[in-house]
Amino acid sequence: MTLQELAPYLILIVAGFLPHEAWRWVGVVLAYGIDEDSEIIVWVRAIATAILAAVVAKILIFSPGALAGVPLWVRLSAAFIGMVAFFLVRQSVLAAVLAGTGALLLGSLLFTQH
Amino acid sequence: MAQRRIGSDSPQSFEGFYAGLKGGSRSIFQLVLFGTFVSVGALGHDLGFPATFVVLSTVLMWAAPAQVIMFSALGAGAPPLEAAIAVSLSAMRLLPMVVSLLPVIRSERTRLSELLLVAHFTAVSMWIETLRLAPARPRAERAAFANGIGTYFLATSSLATLLGFHLARLLPETLVAALLFLTPMSFLASVTRSSRLLSDRLAFIAGLVLAPVLVIYEVGLDLLWTGLLGGSAAYLIHRVWRRR
């Protein structure tokens, strides 16, 4: 392999792997000595959960790529339908994903302007 | 000698790892990850990256949102440093996940190399499923169990990335939109199911409300602030409530 051919993979390491993996390594260091039942874990898990919710809200409302082409109200209604299915079918994540995604497919076929 | 080493810690590791693979194969996230990484592979193809590069990004980064950010930045001609900063900001969310996961799966005998592997496999899907399933396993098996789930998920996702790369031209826009919808829908339902403590439930609601507000007001670092403010407020309310 020449340097020219290697360049993209060097960029993958520098721009992708290292800046990403570093946070996991910091996590390993900070987790050292923390007990499973400690209060800090409850707090840190709440932070992680809030960030996760933020990711969900951002993808639904400020959607990336092809999802942005689907009207906002269709995306939100599909998520709502998914959650209704989730509670109707004994808290089934599968039911939520199937119903929600099905609703989104149907909604985007009917209401997306191409 | 070899016999002895196997006798000391391998059966538990093997059993745990195998149970993890099985747990992964039965998880709903298998389906979600497959769909999600097909869309990642397709995006990488459309932005002109080689197949090896796109699949390696799944193996090395293992987080669809960060990969999308990196592809978009590099694909638009941004300098690698700029892409690195954007990727790093998105990866910050992994820190509290790793910190809250490791104490659950670690035993006194868990090696650092095992922990680093668990940390590498830590992504939302693996975090949710490991926190849900690992506490039922004997402590000595848990790190191997987590790595089993991670291995299964990462393998499935790498295959899906490759598939998506080659199917890119055939996938209709509507289907790609539906694939992108799998992530928020599955997170929404699975976190609702797994949140047992008041703090987790409040944190989830706070995050859903706070993030869009911060984005609309262009506060910047919205994920970070949402986590710190929403998570801490939820925890404080949980403490006050418990004391009454």
Interface residues (C-beta under 8 A of the other chain):
Chain A: P8 Y9 I11 L12 I13 V14 A15 G16 F17 L18 P19 H20 E21 A22 W23 R24 W25 V26 G27 V28 L30 A31 I34 D35 E36 S38 I41 V42 W43 V44 R45 A46 I47 A48 T49 A50 I51 L52 A53 A54 V55 V56 A57 K58 I59 L60 I61 F62 S63 P64 G65 A66 L67 G69 V70 R75 A78 A79 G82 M83 F86 Q91 S92 V93 L94 A96 V97 G100 T101 L104 L105 S108 L109 T112 H114
Chain B: I28 L31 V32 S39 L43 F49 P50 F53 L56 S57 L60 M61 A63 P65 A66 Q67 V68 M70 A73 L74 P80 L81 A83 A84 I85 V87 S88 S90 A91 M92 R93 L94 L95 P96 M97 V98 V99 S100 L101 L102 P103 V104 R106 L112 L115 L116 A119 H120 T122 V124 W127 E173 T174 L175 V176 A177 A178 L180 F181 L182 T183 P184 M185 S186 F187 L188 A189 S190 V191 T192 R193 S195 L197 S199 D200 L202 A203 F204 I205 A206 G207 L208 V209 L210 A211 P212 V215 D222 L223 L224 T226 G227 L228 L229 G230 G231 S232 A234 Y235 H238
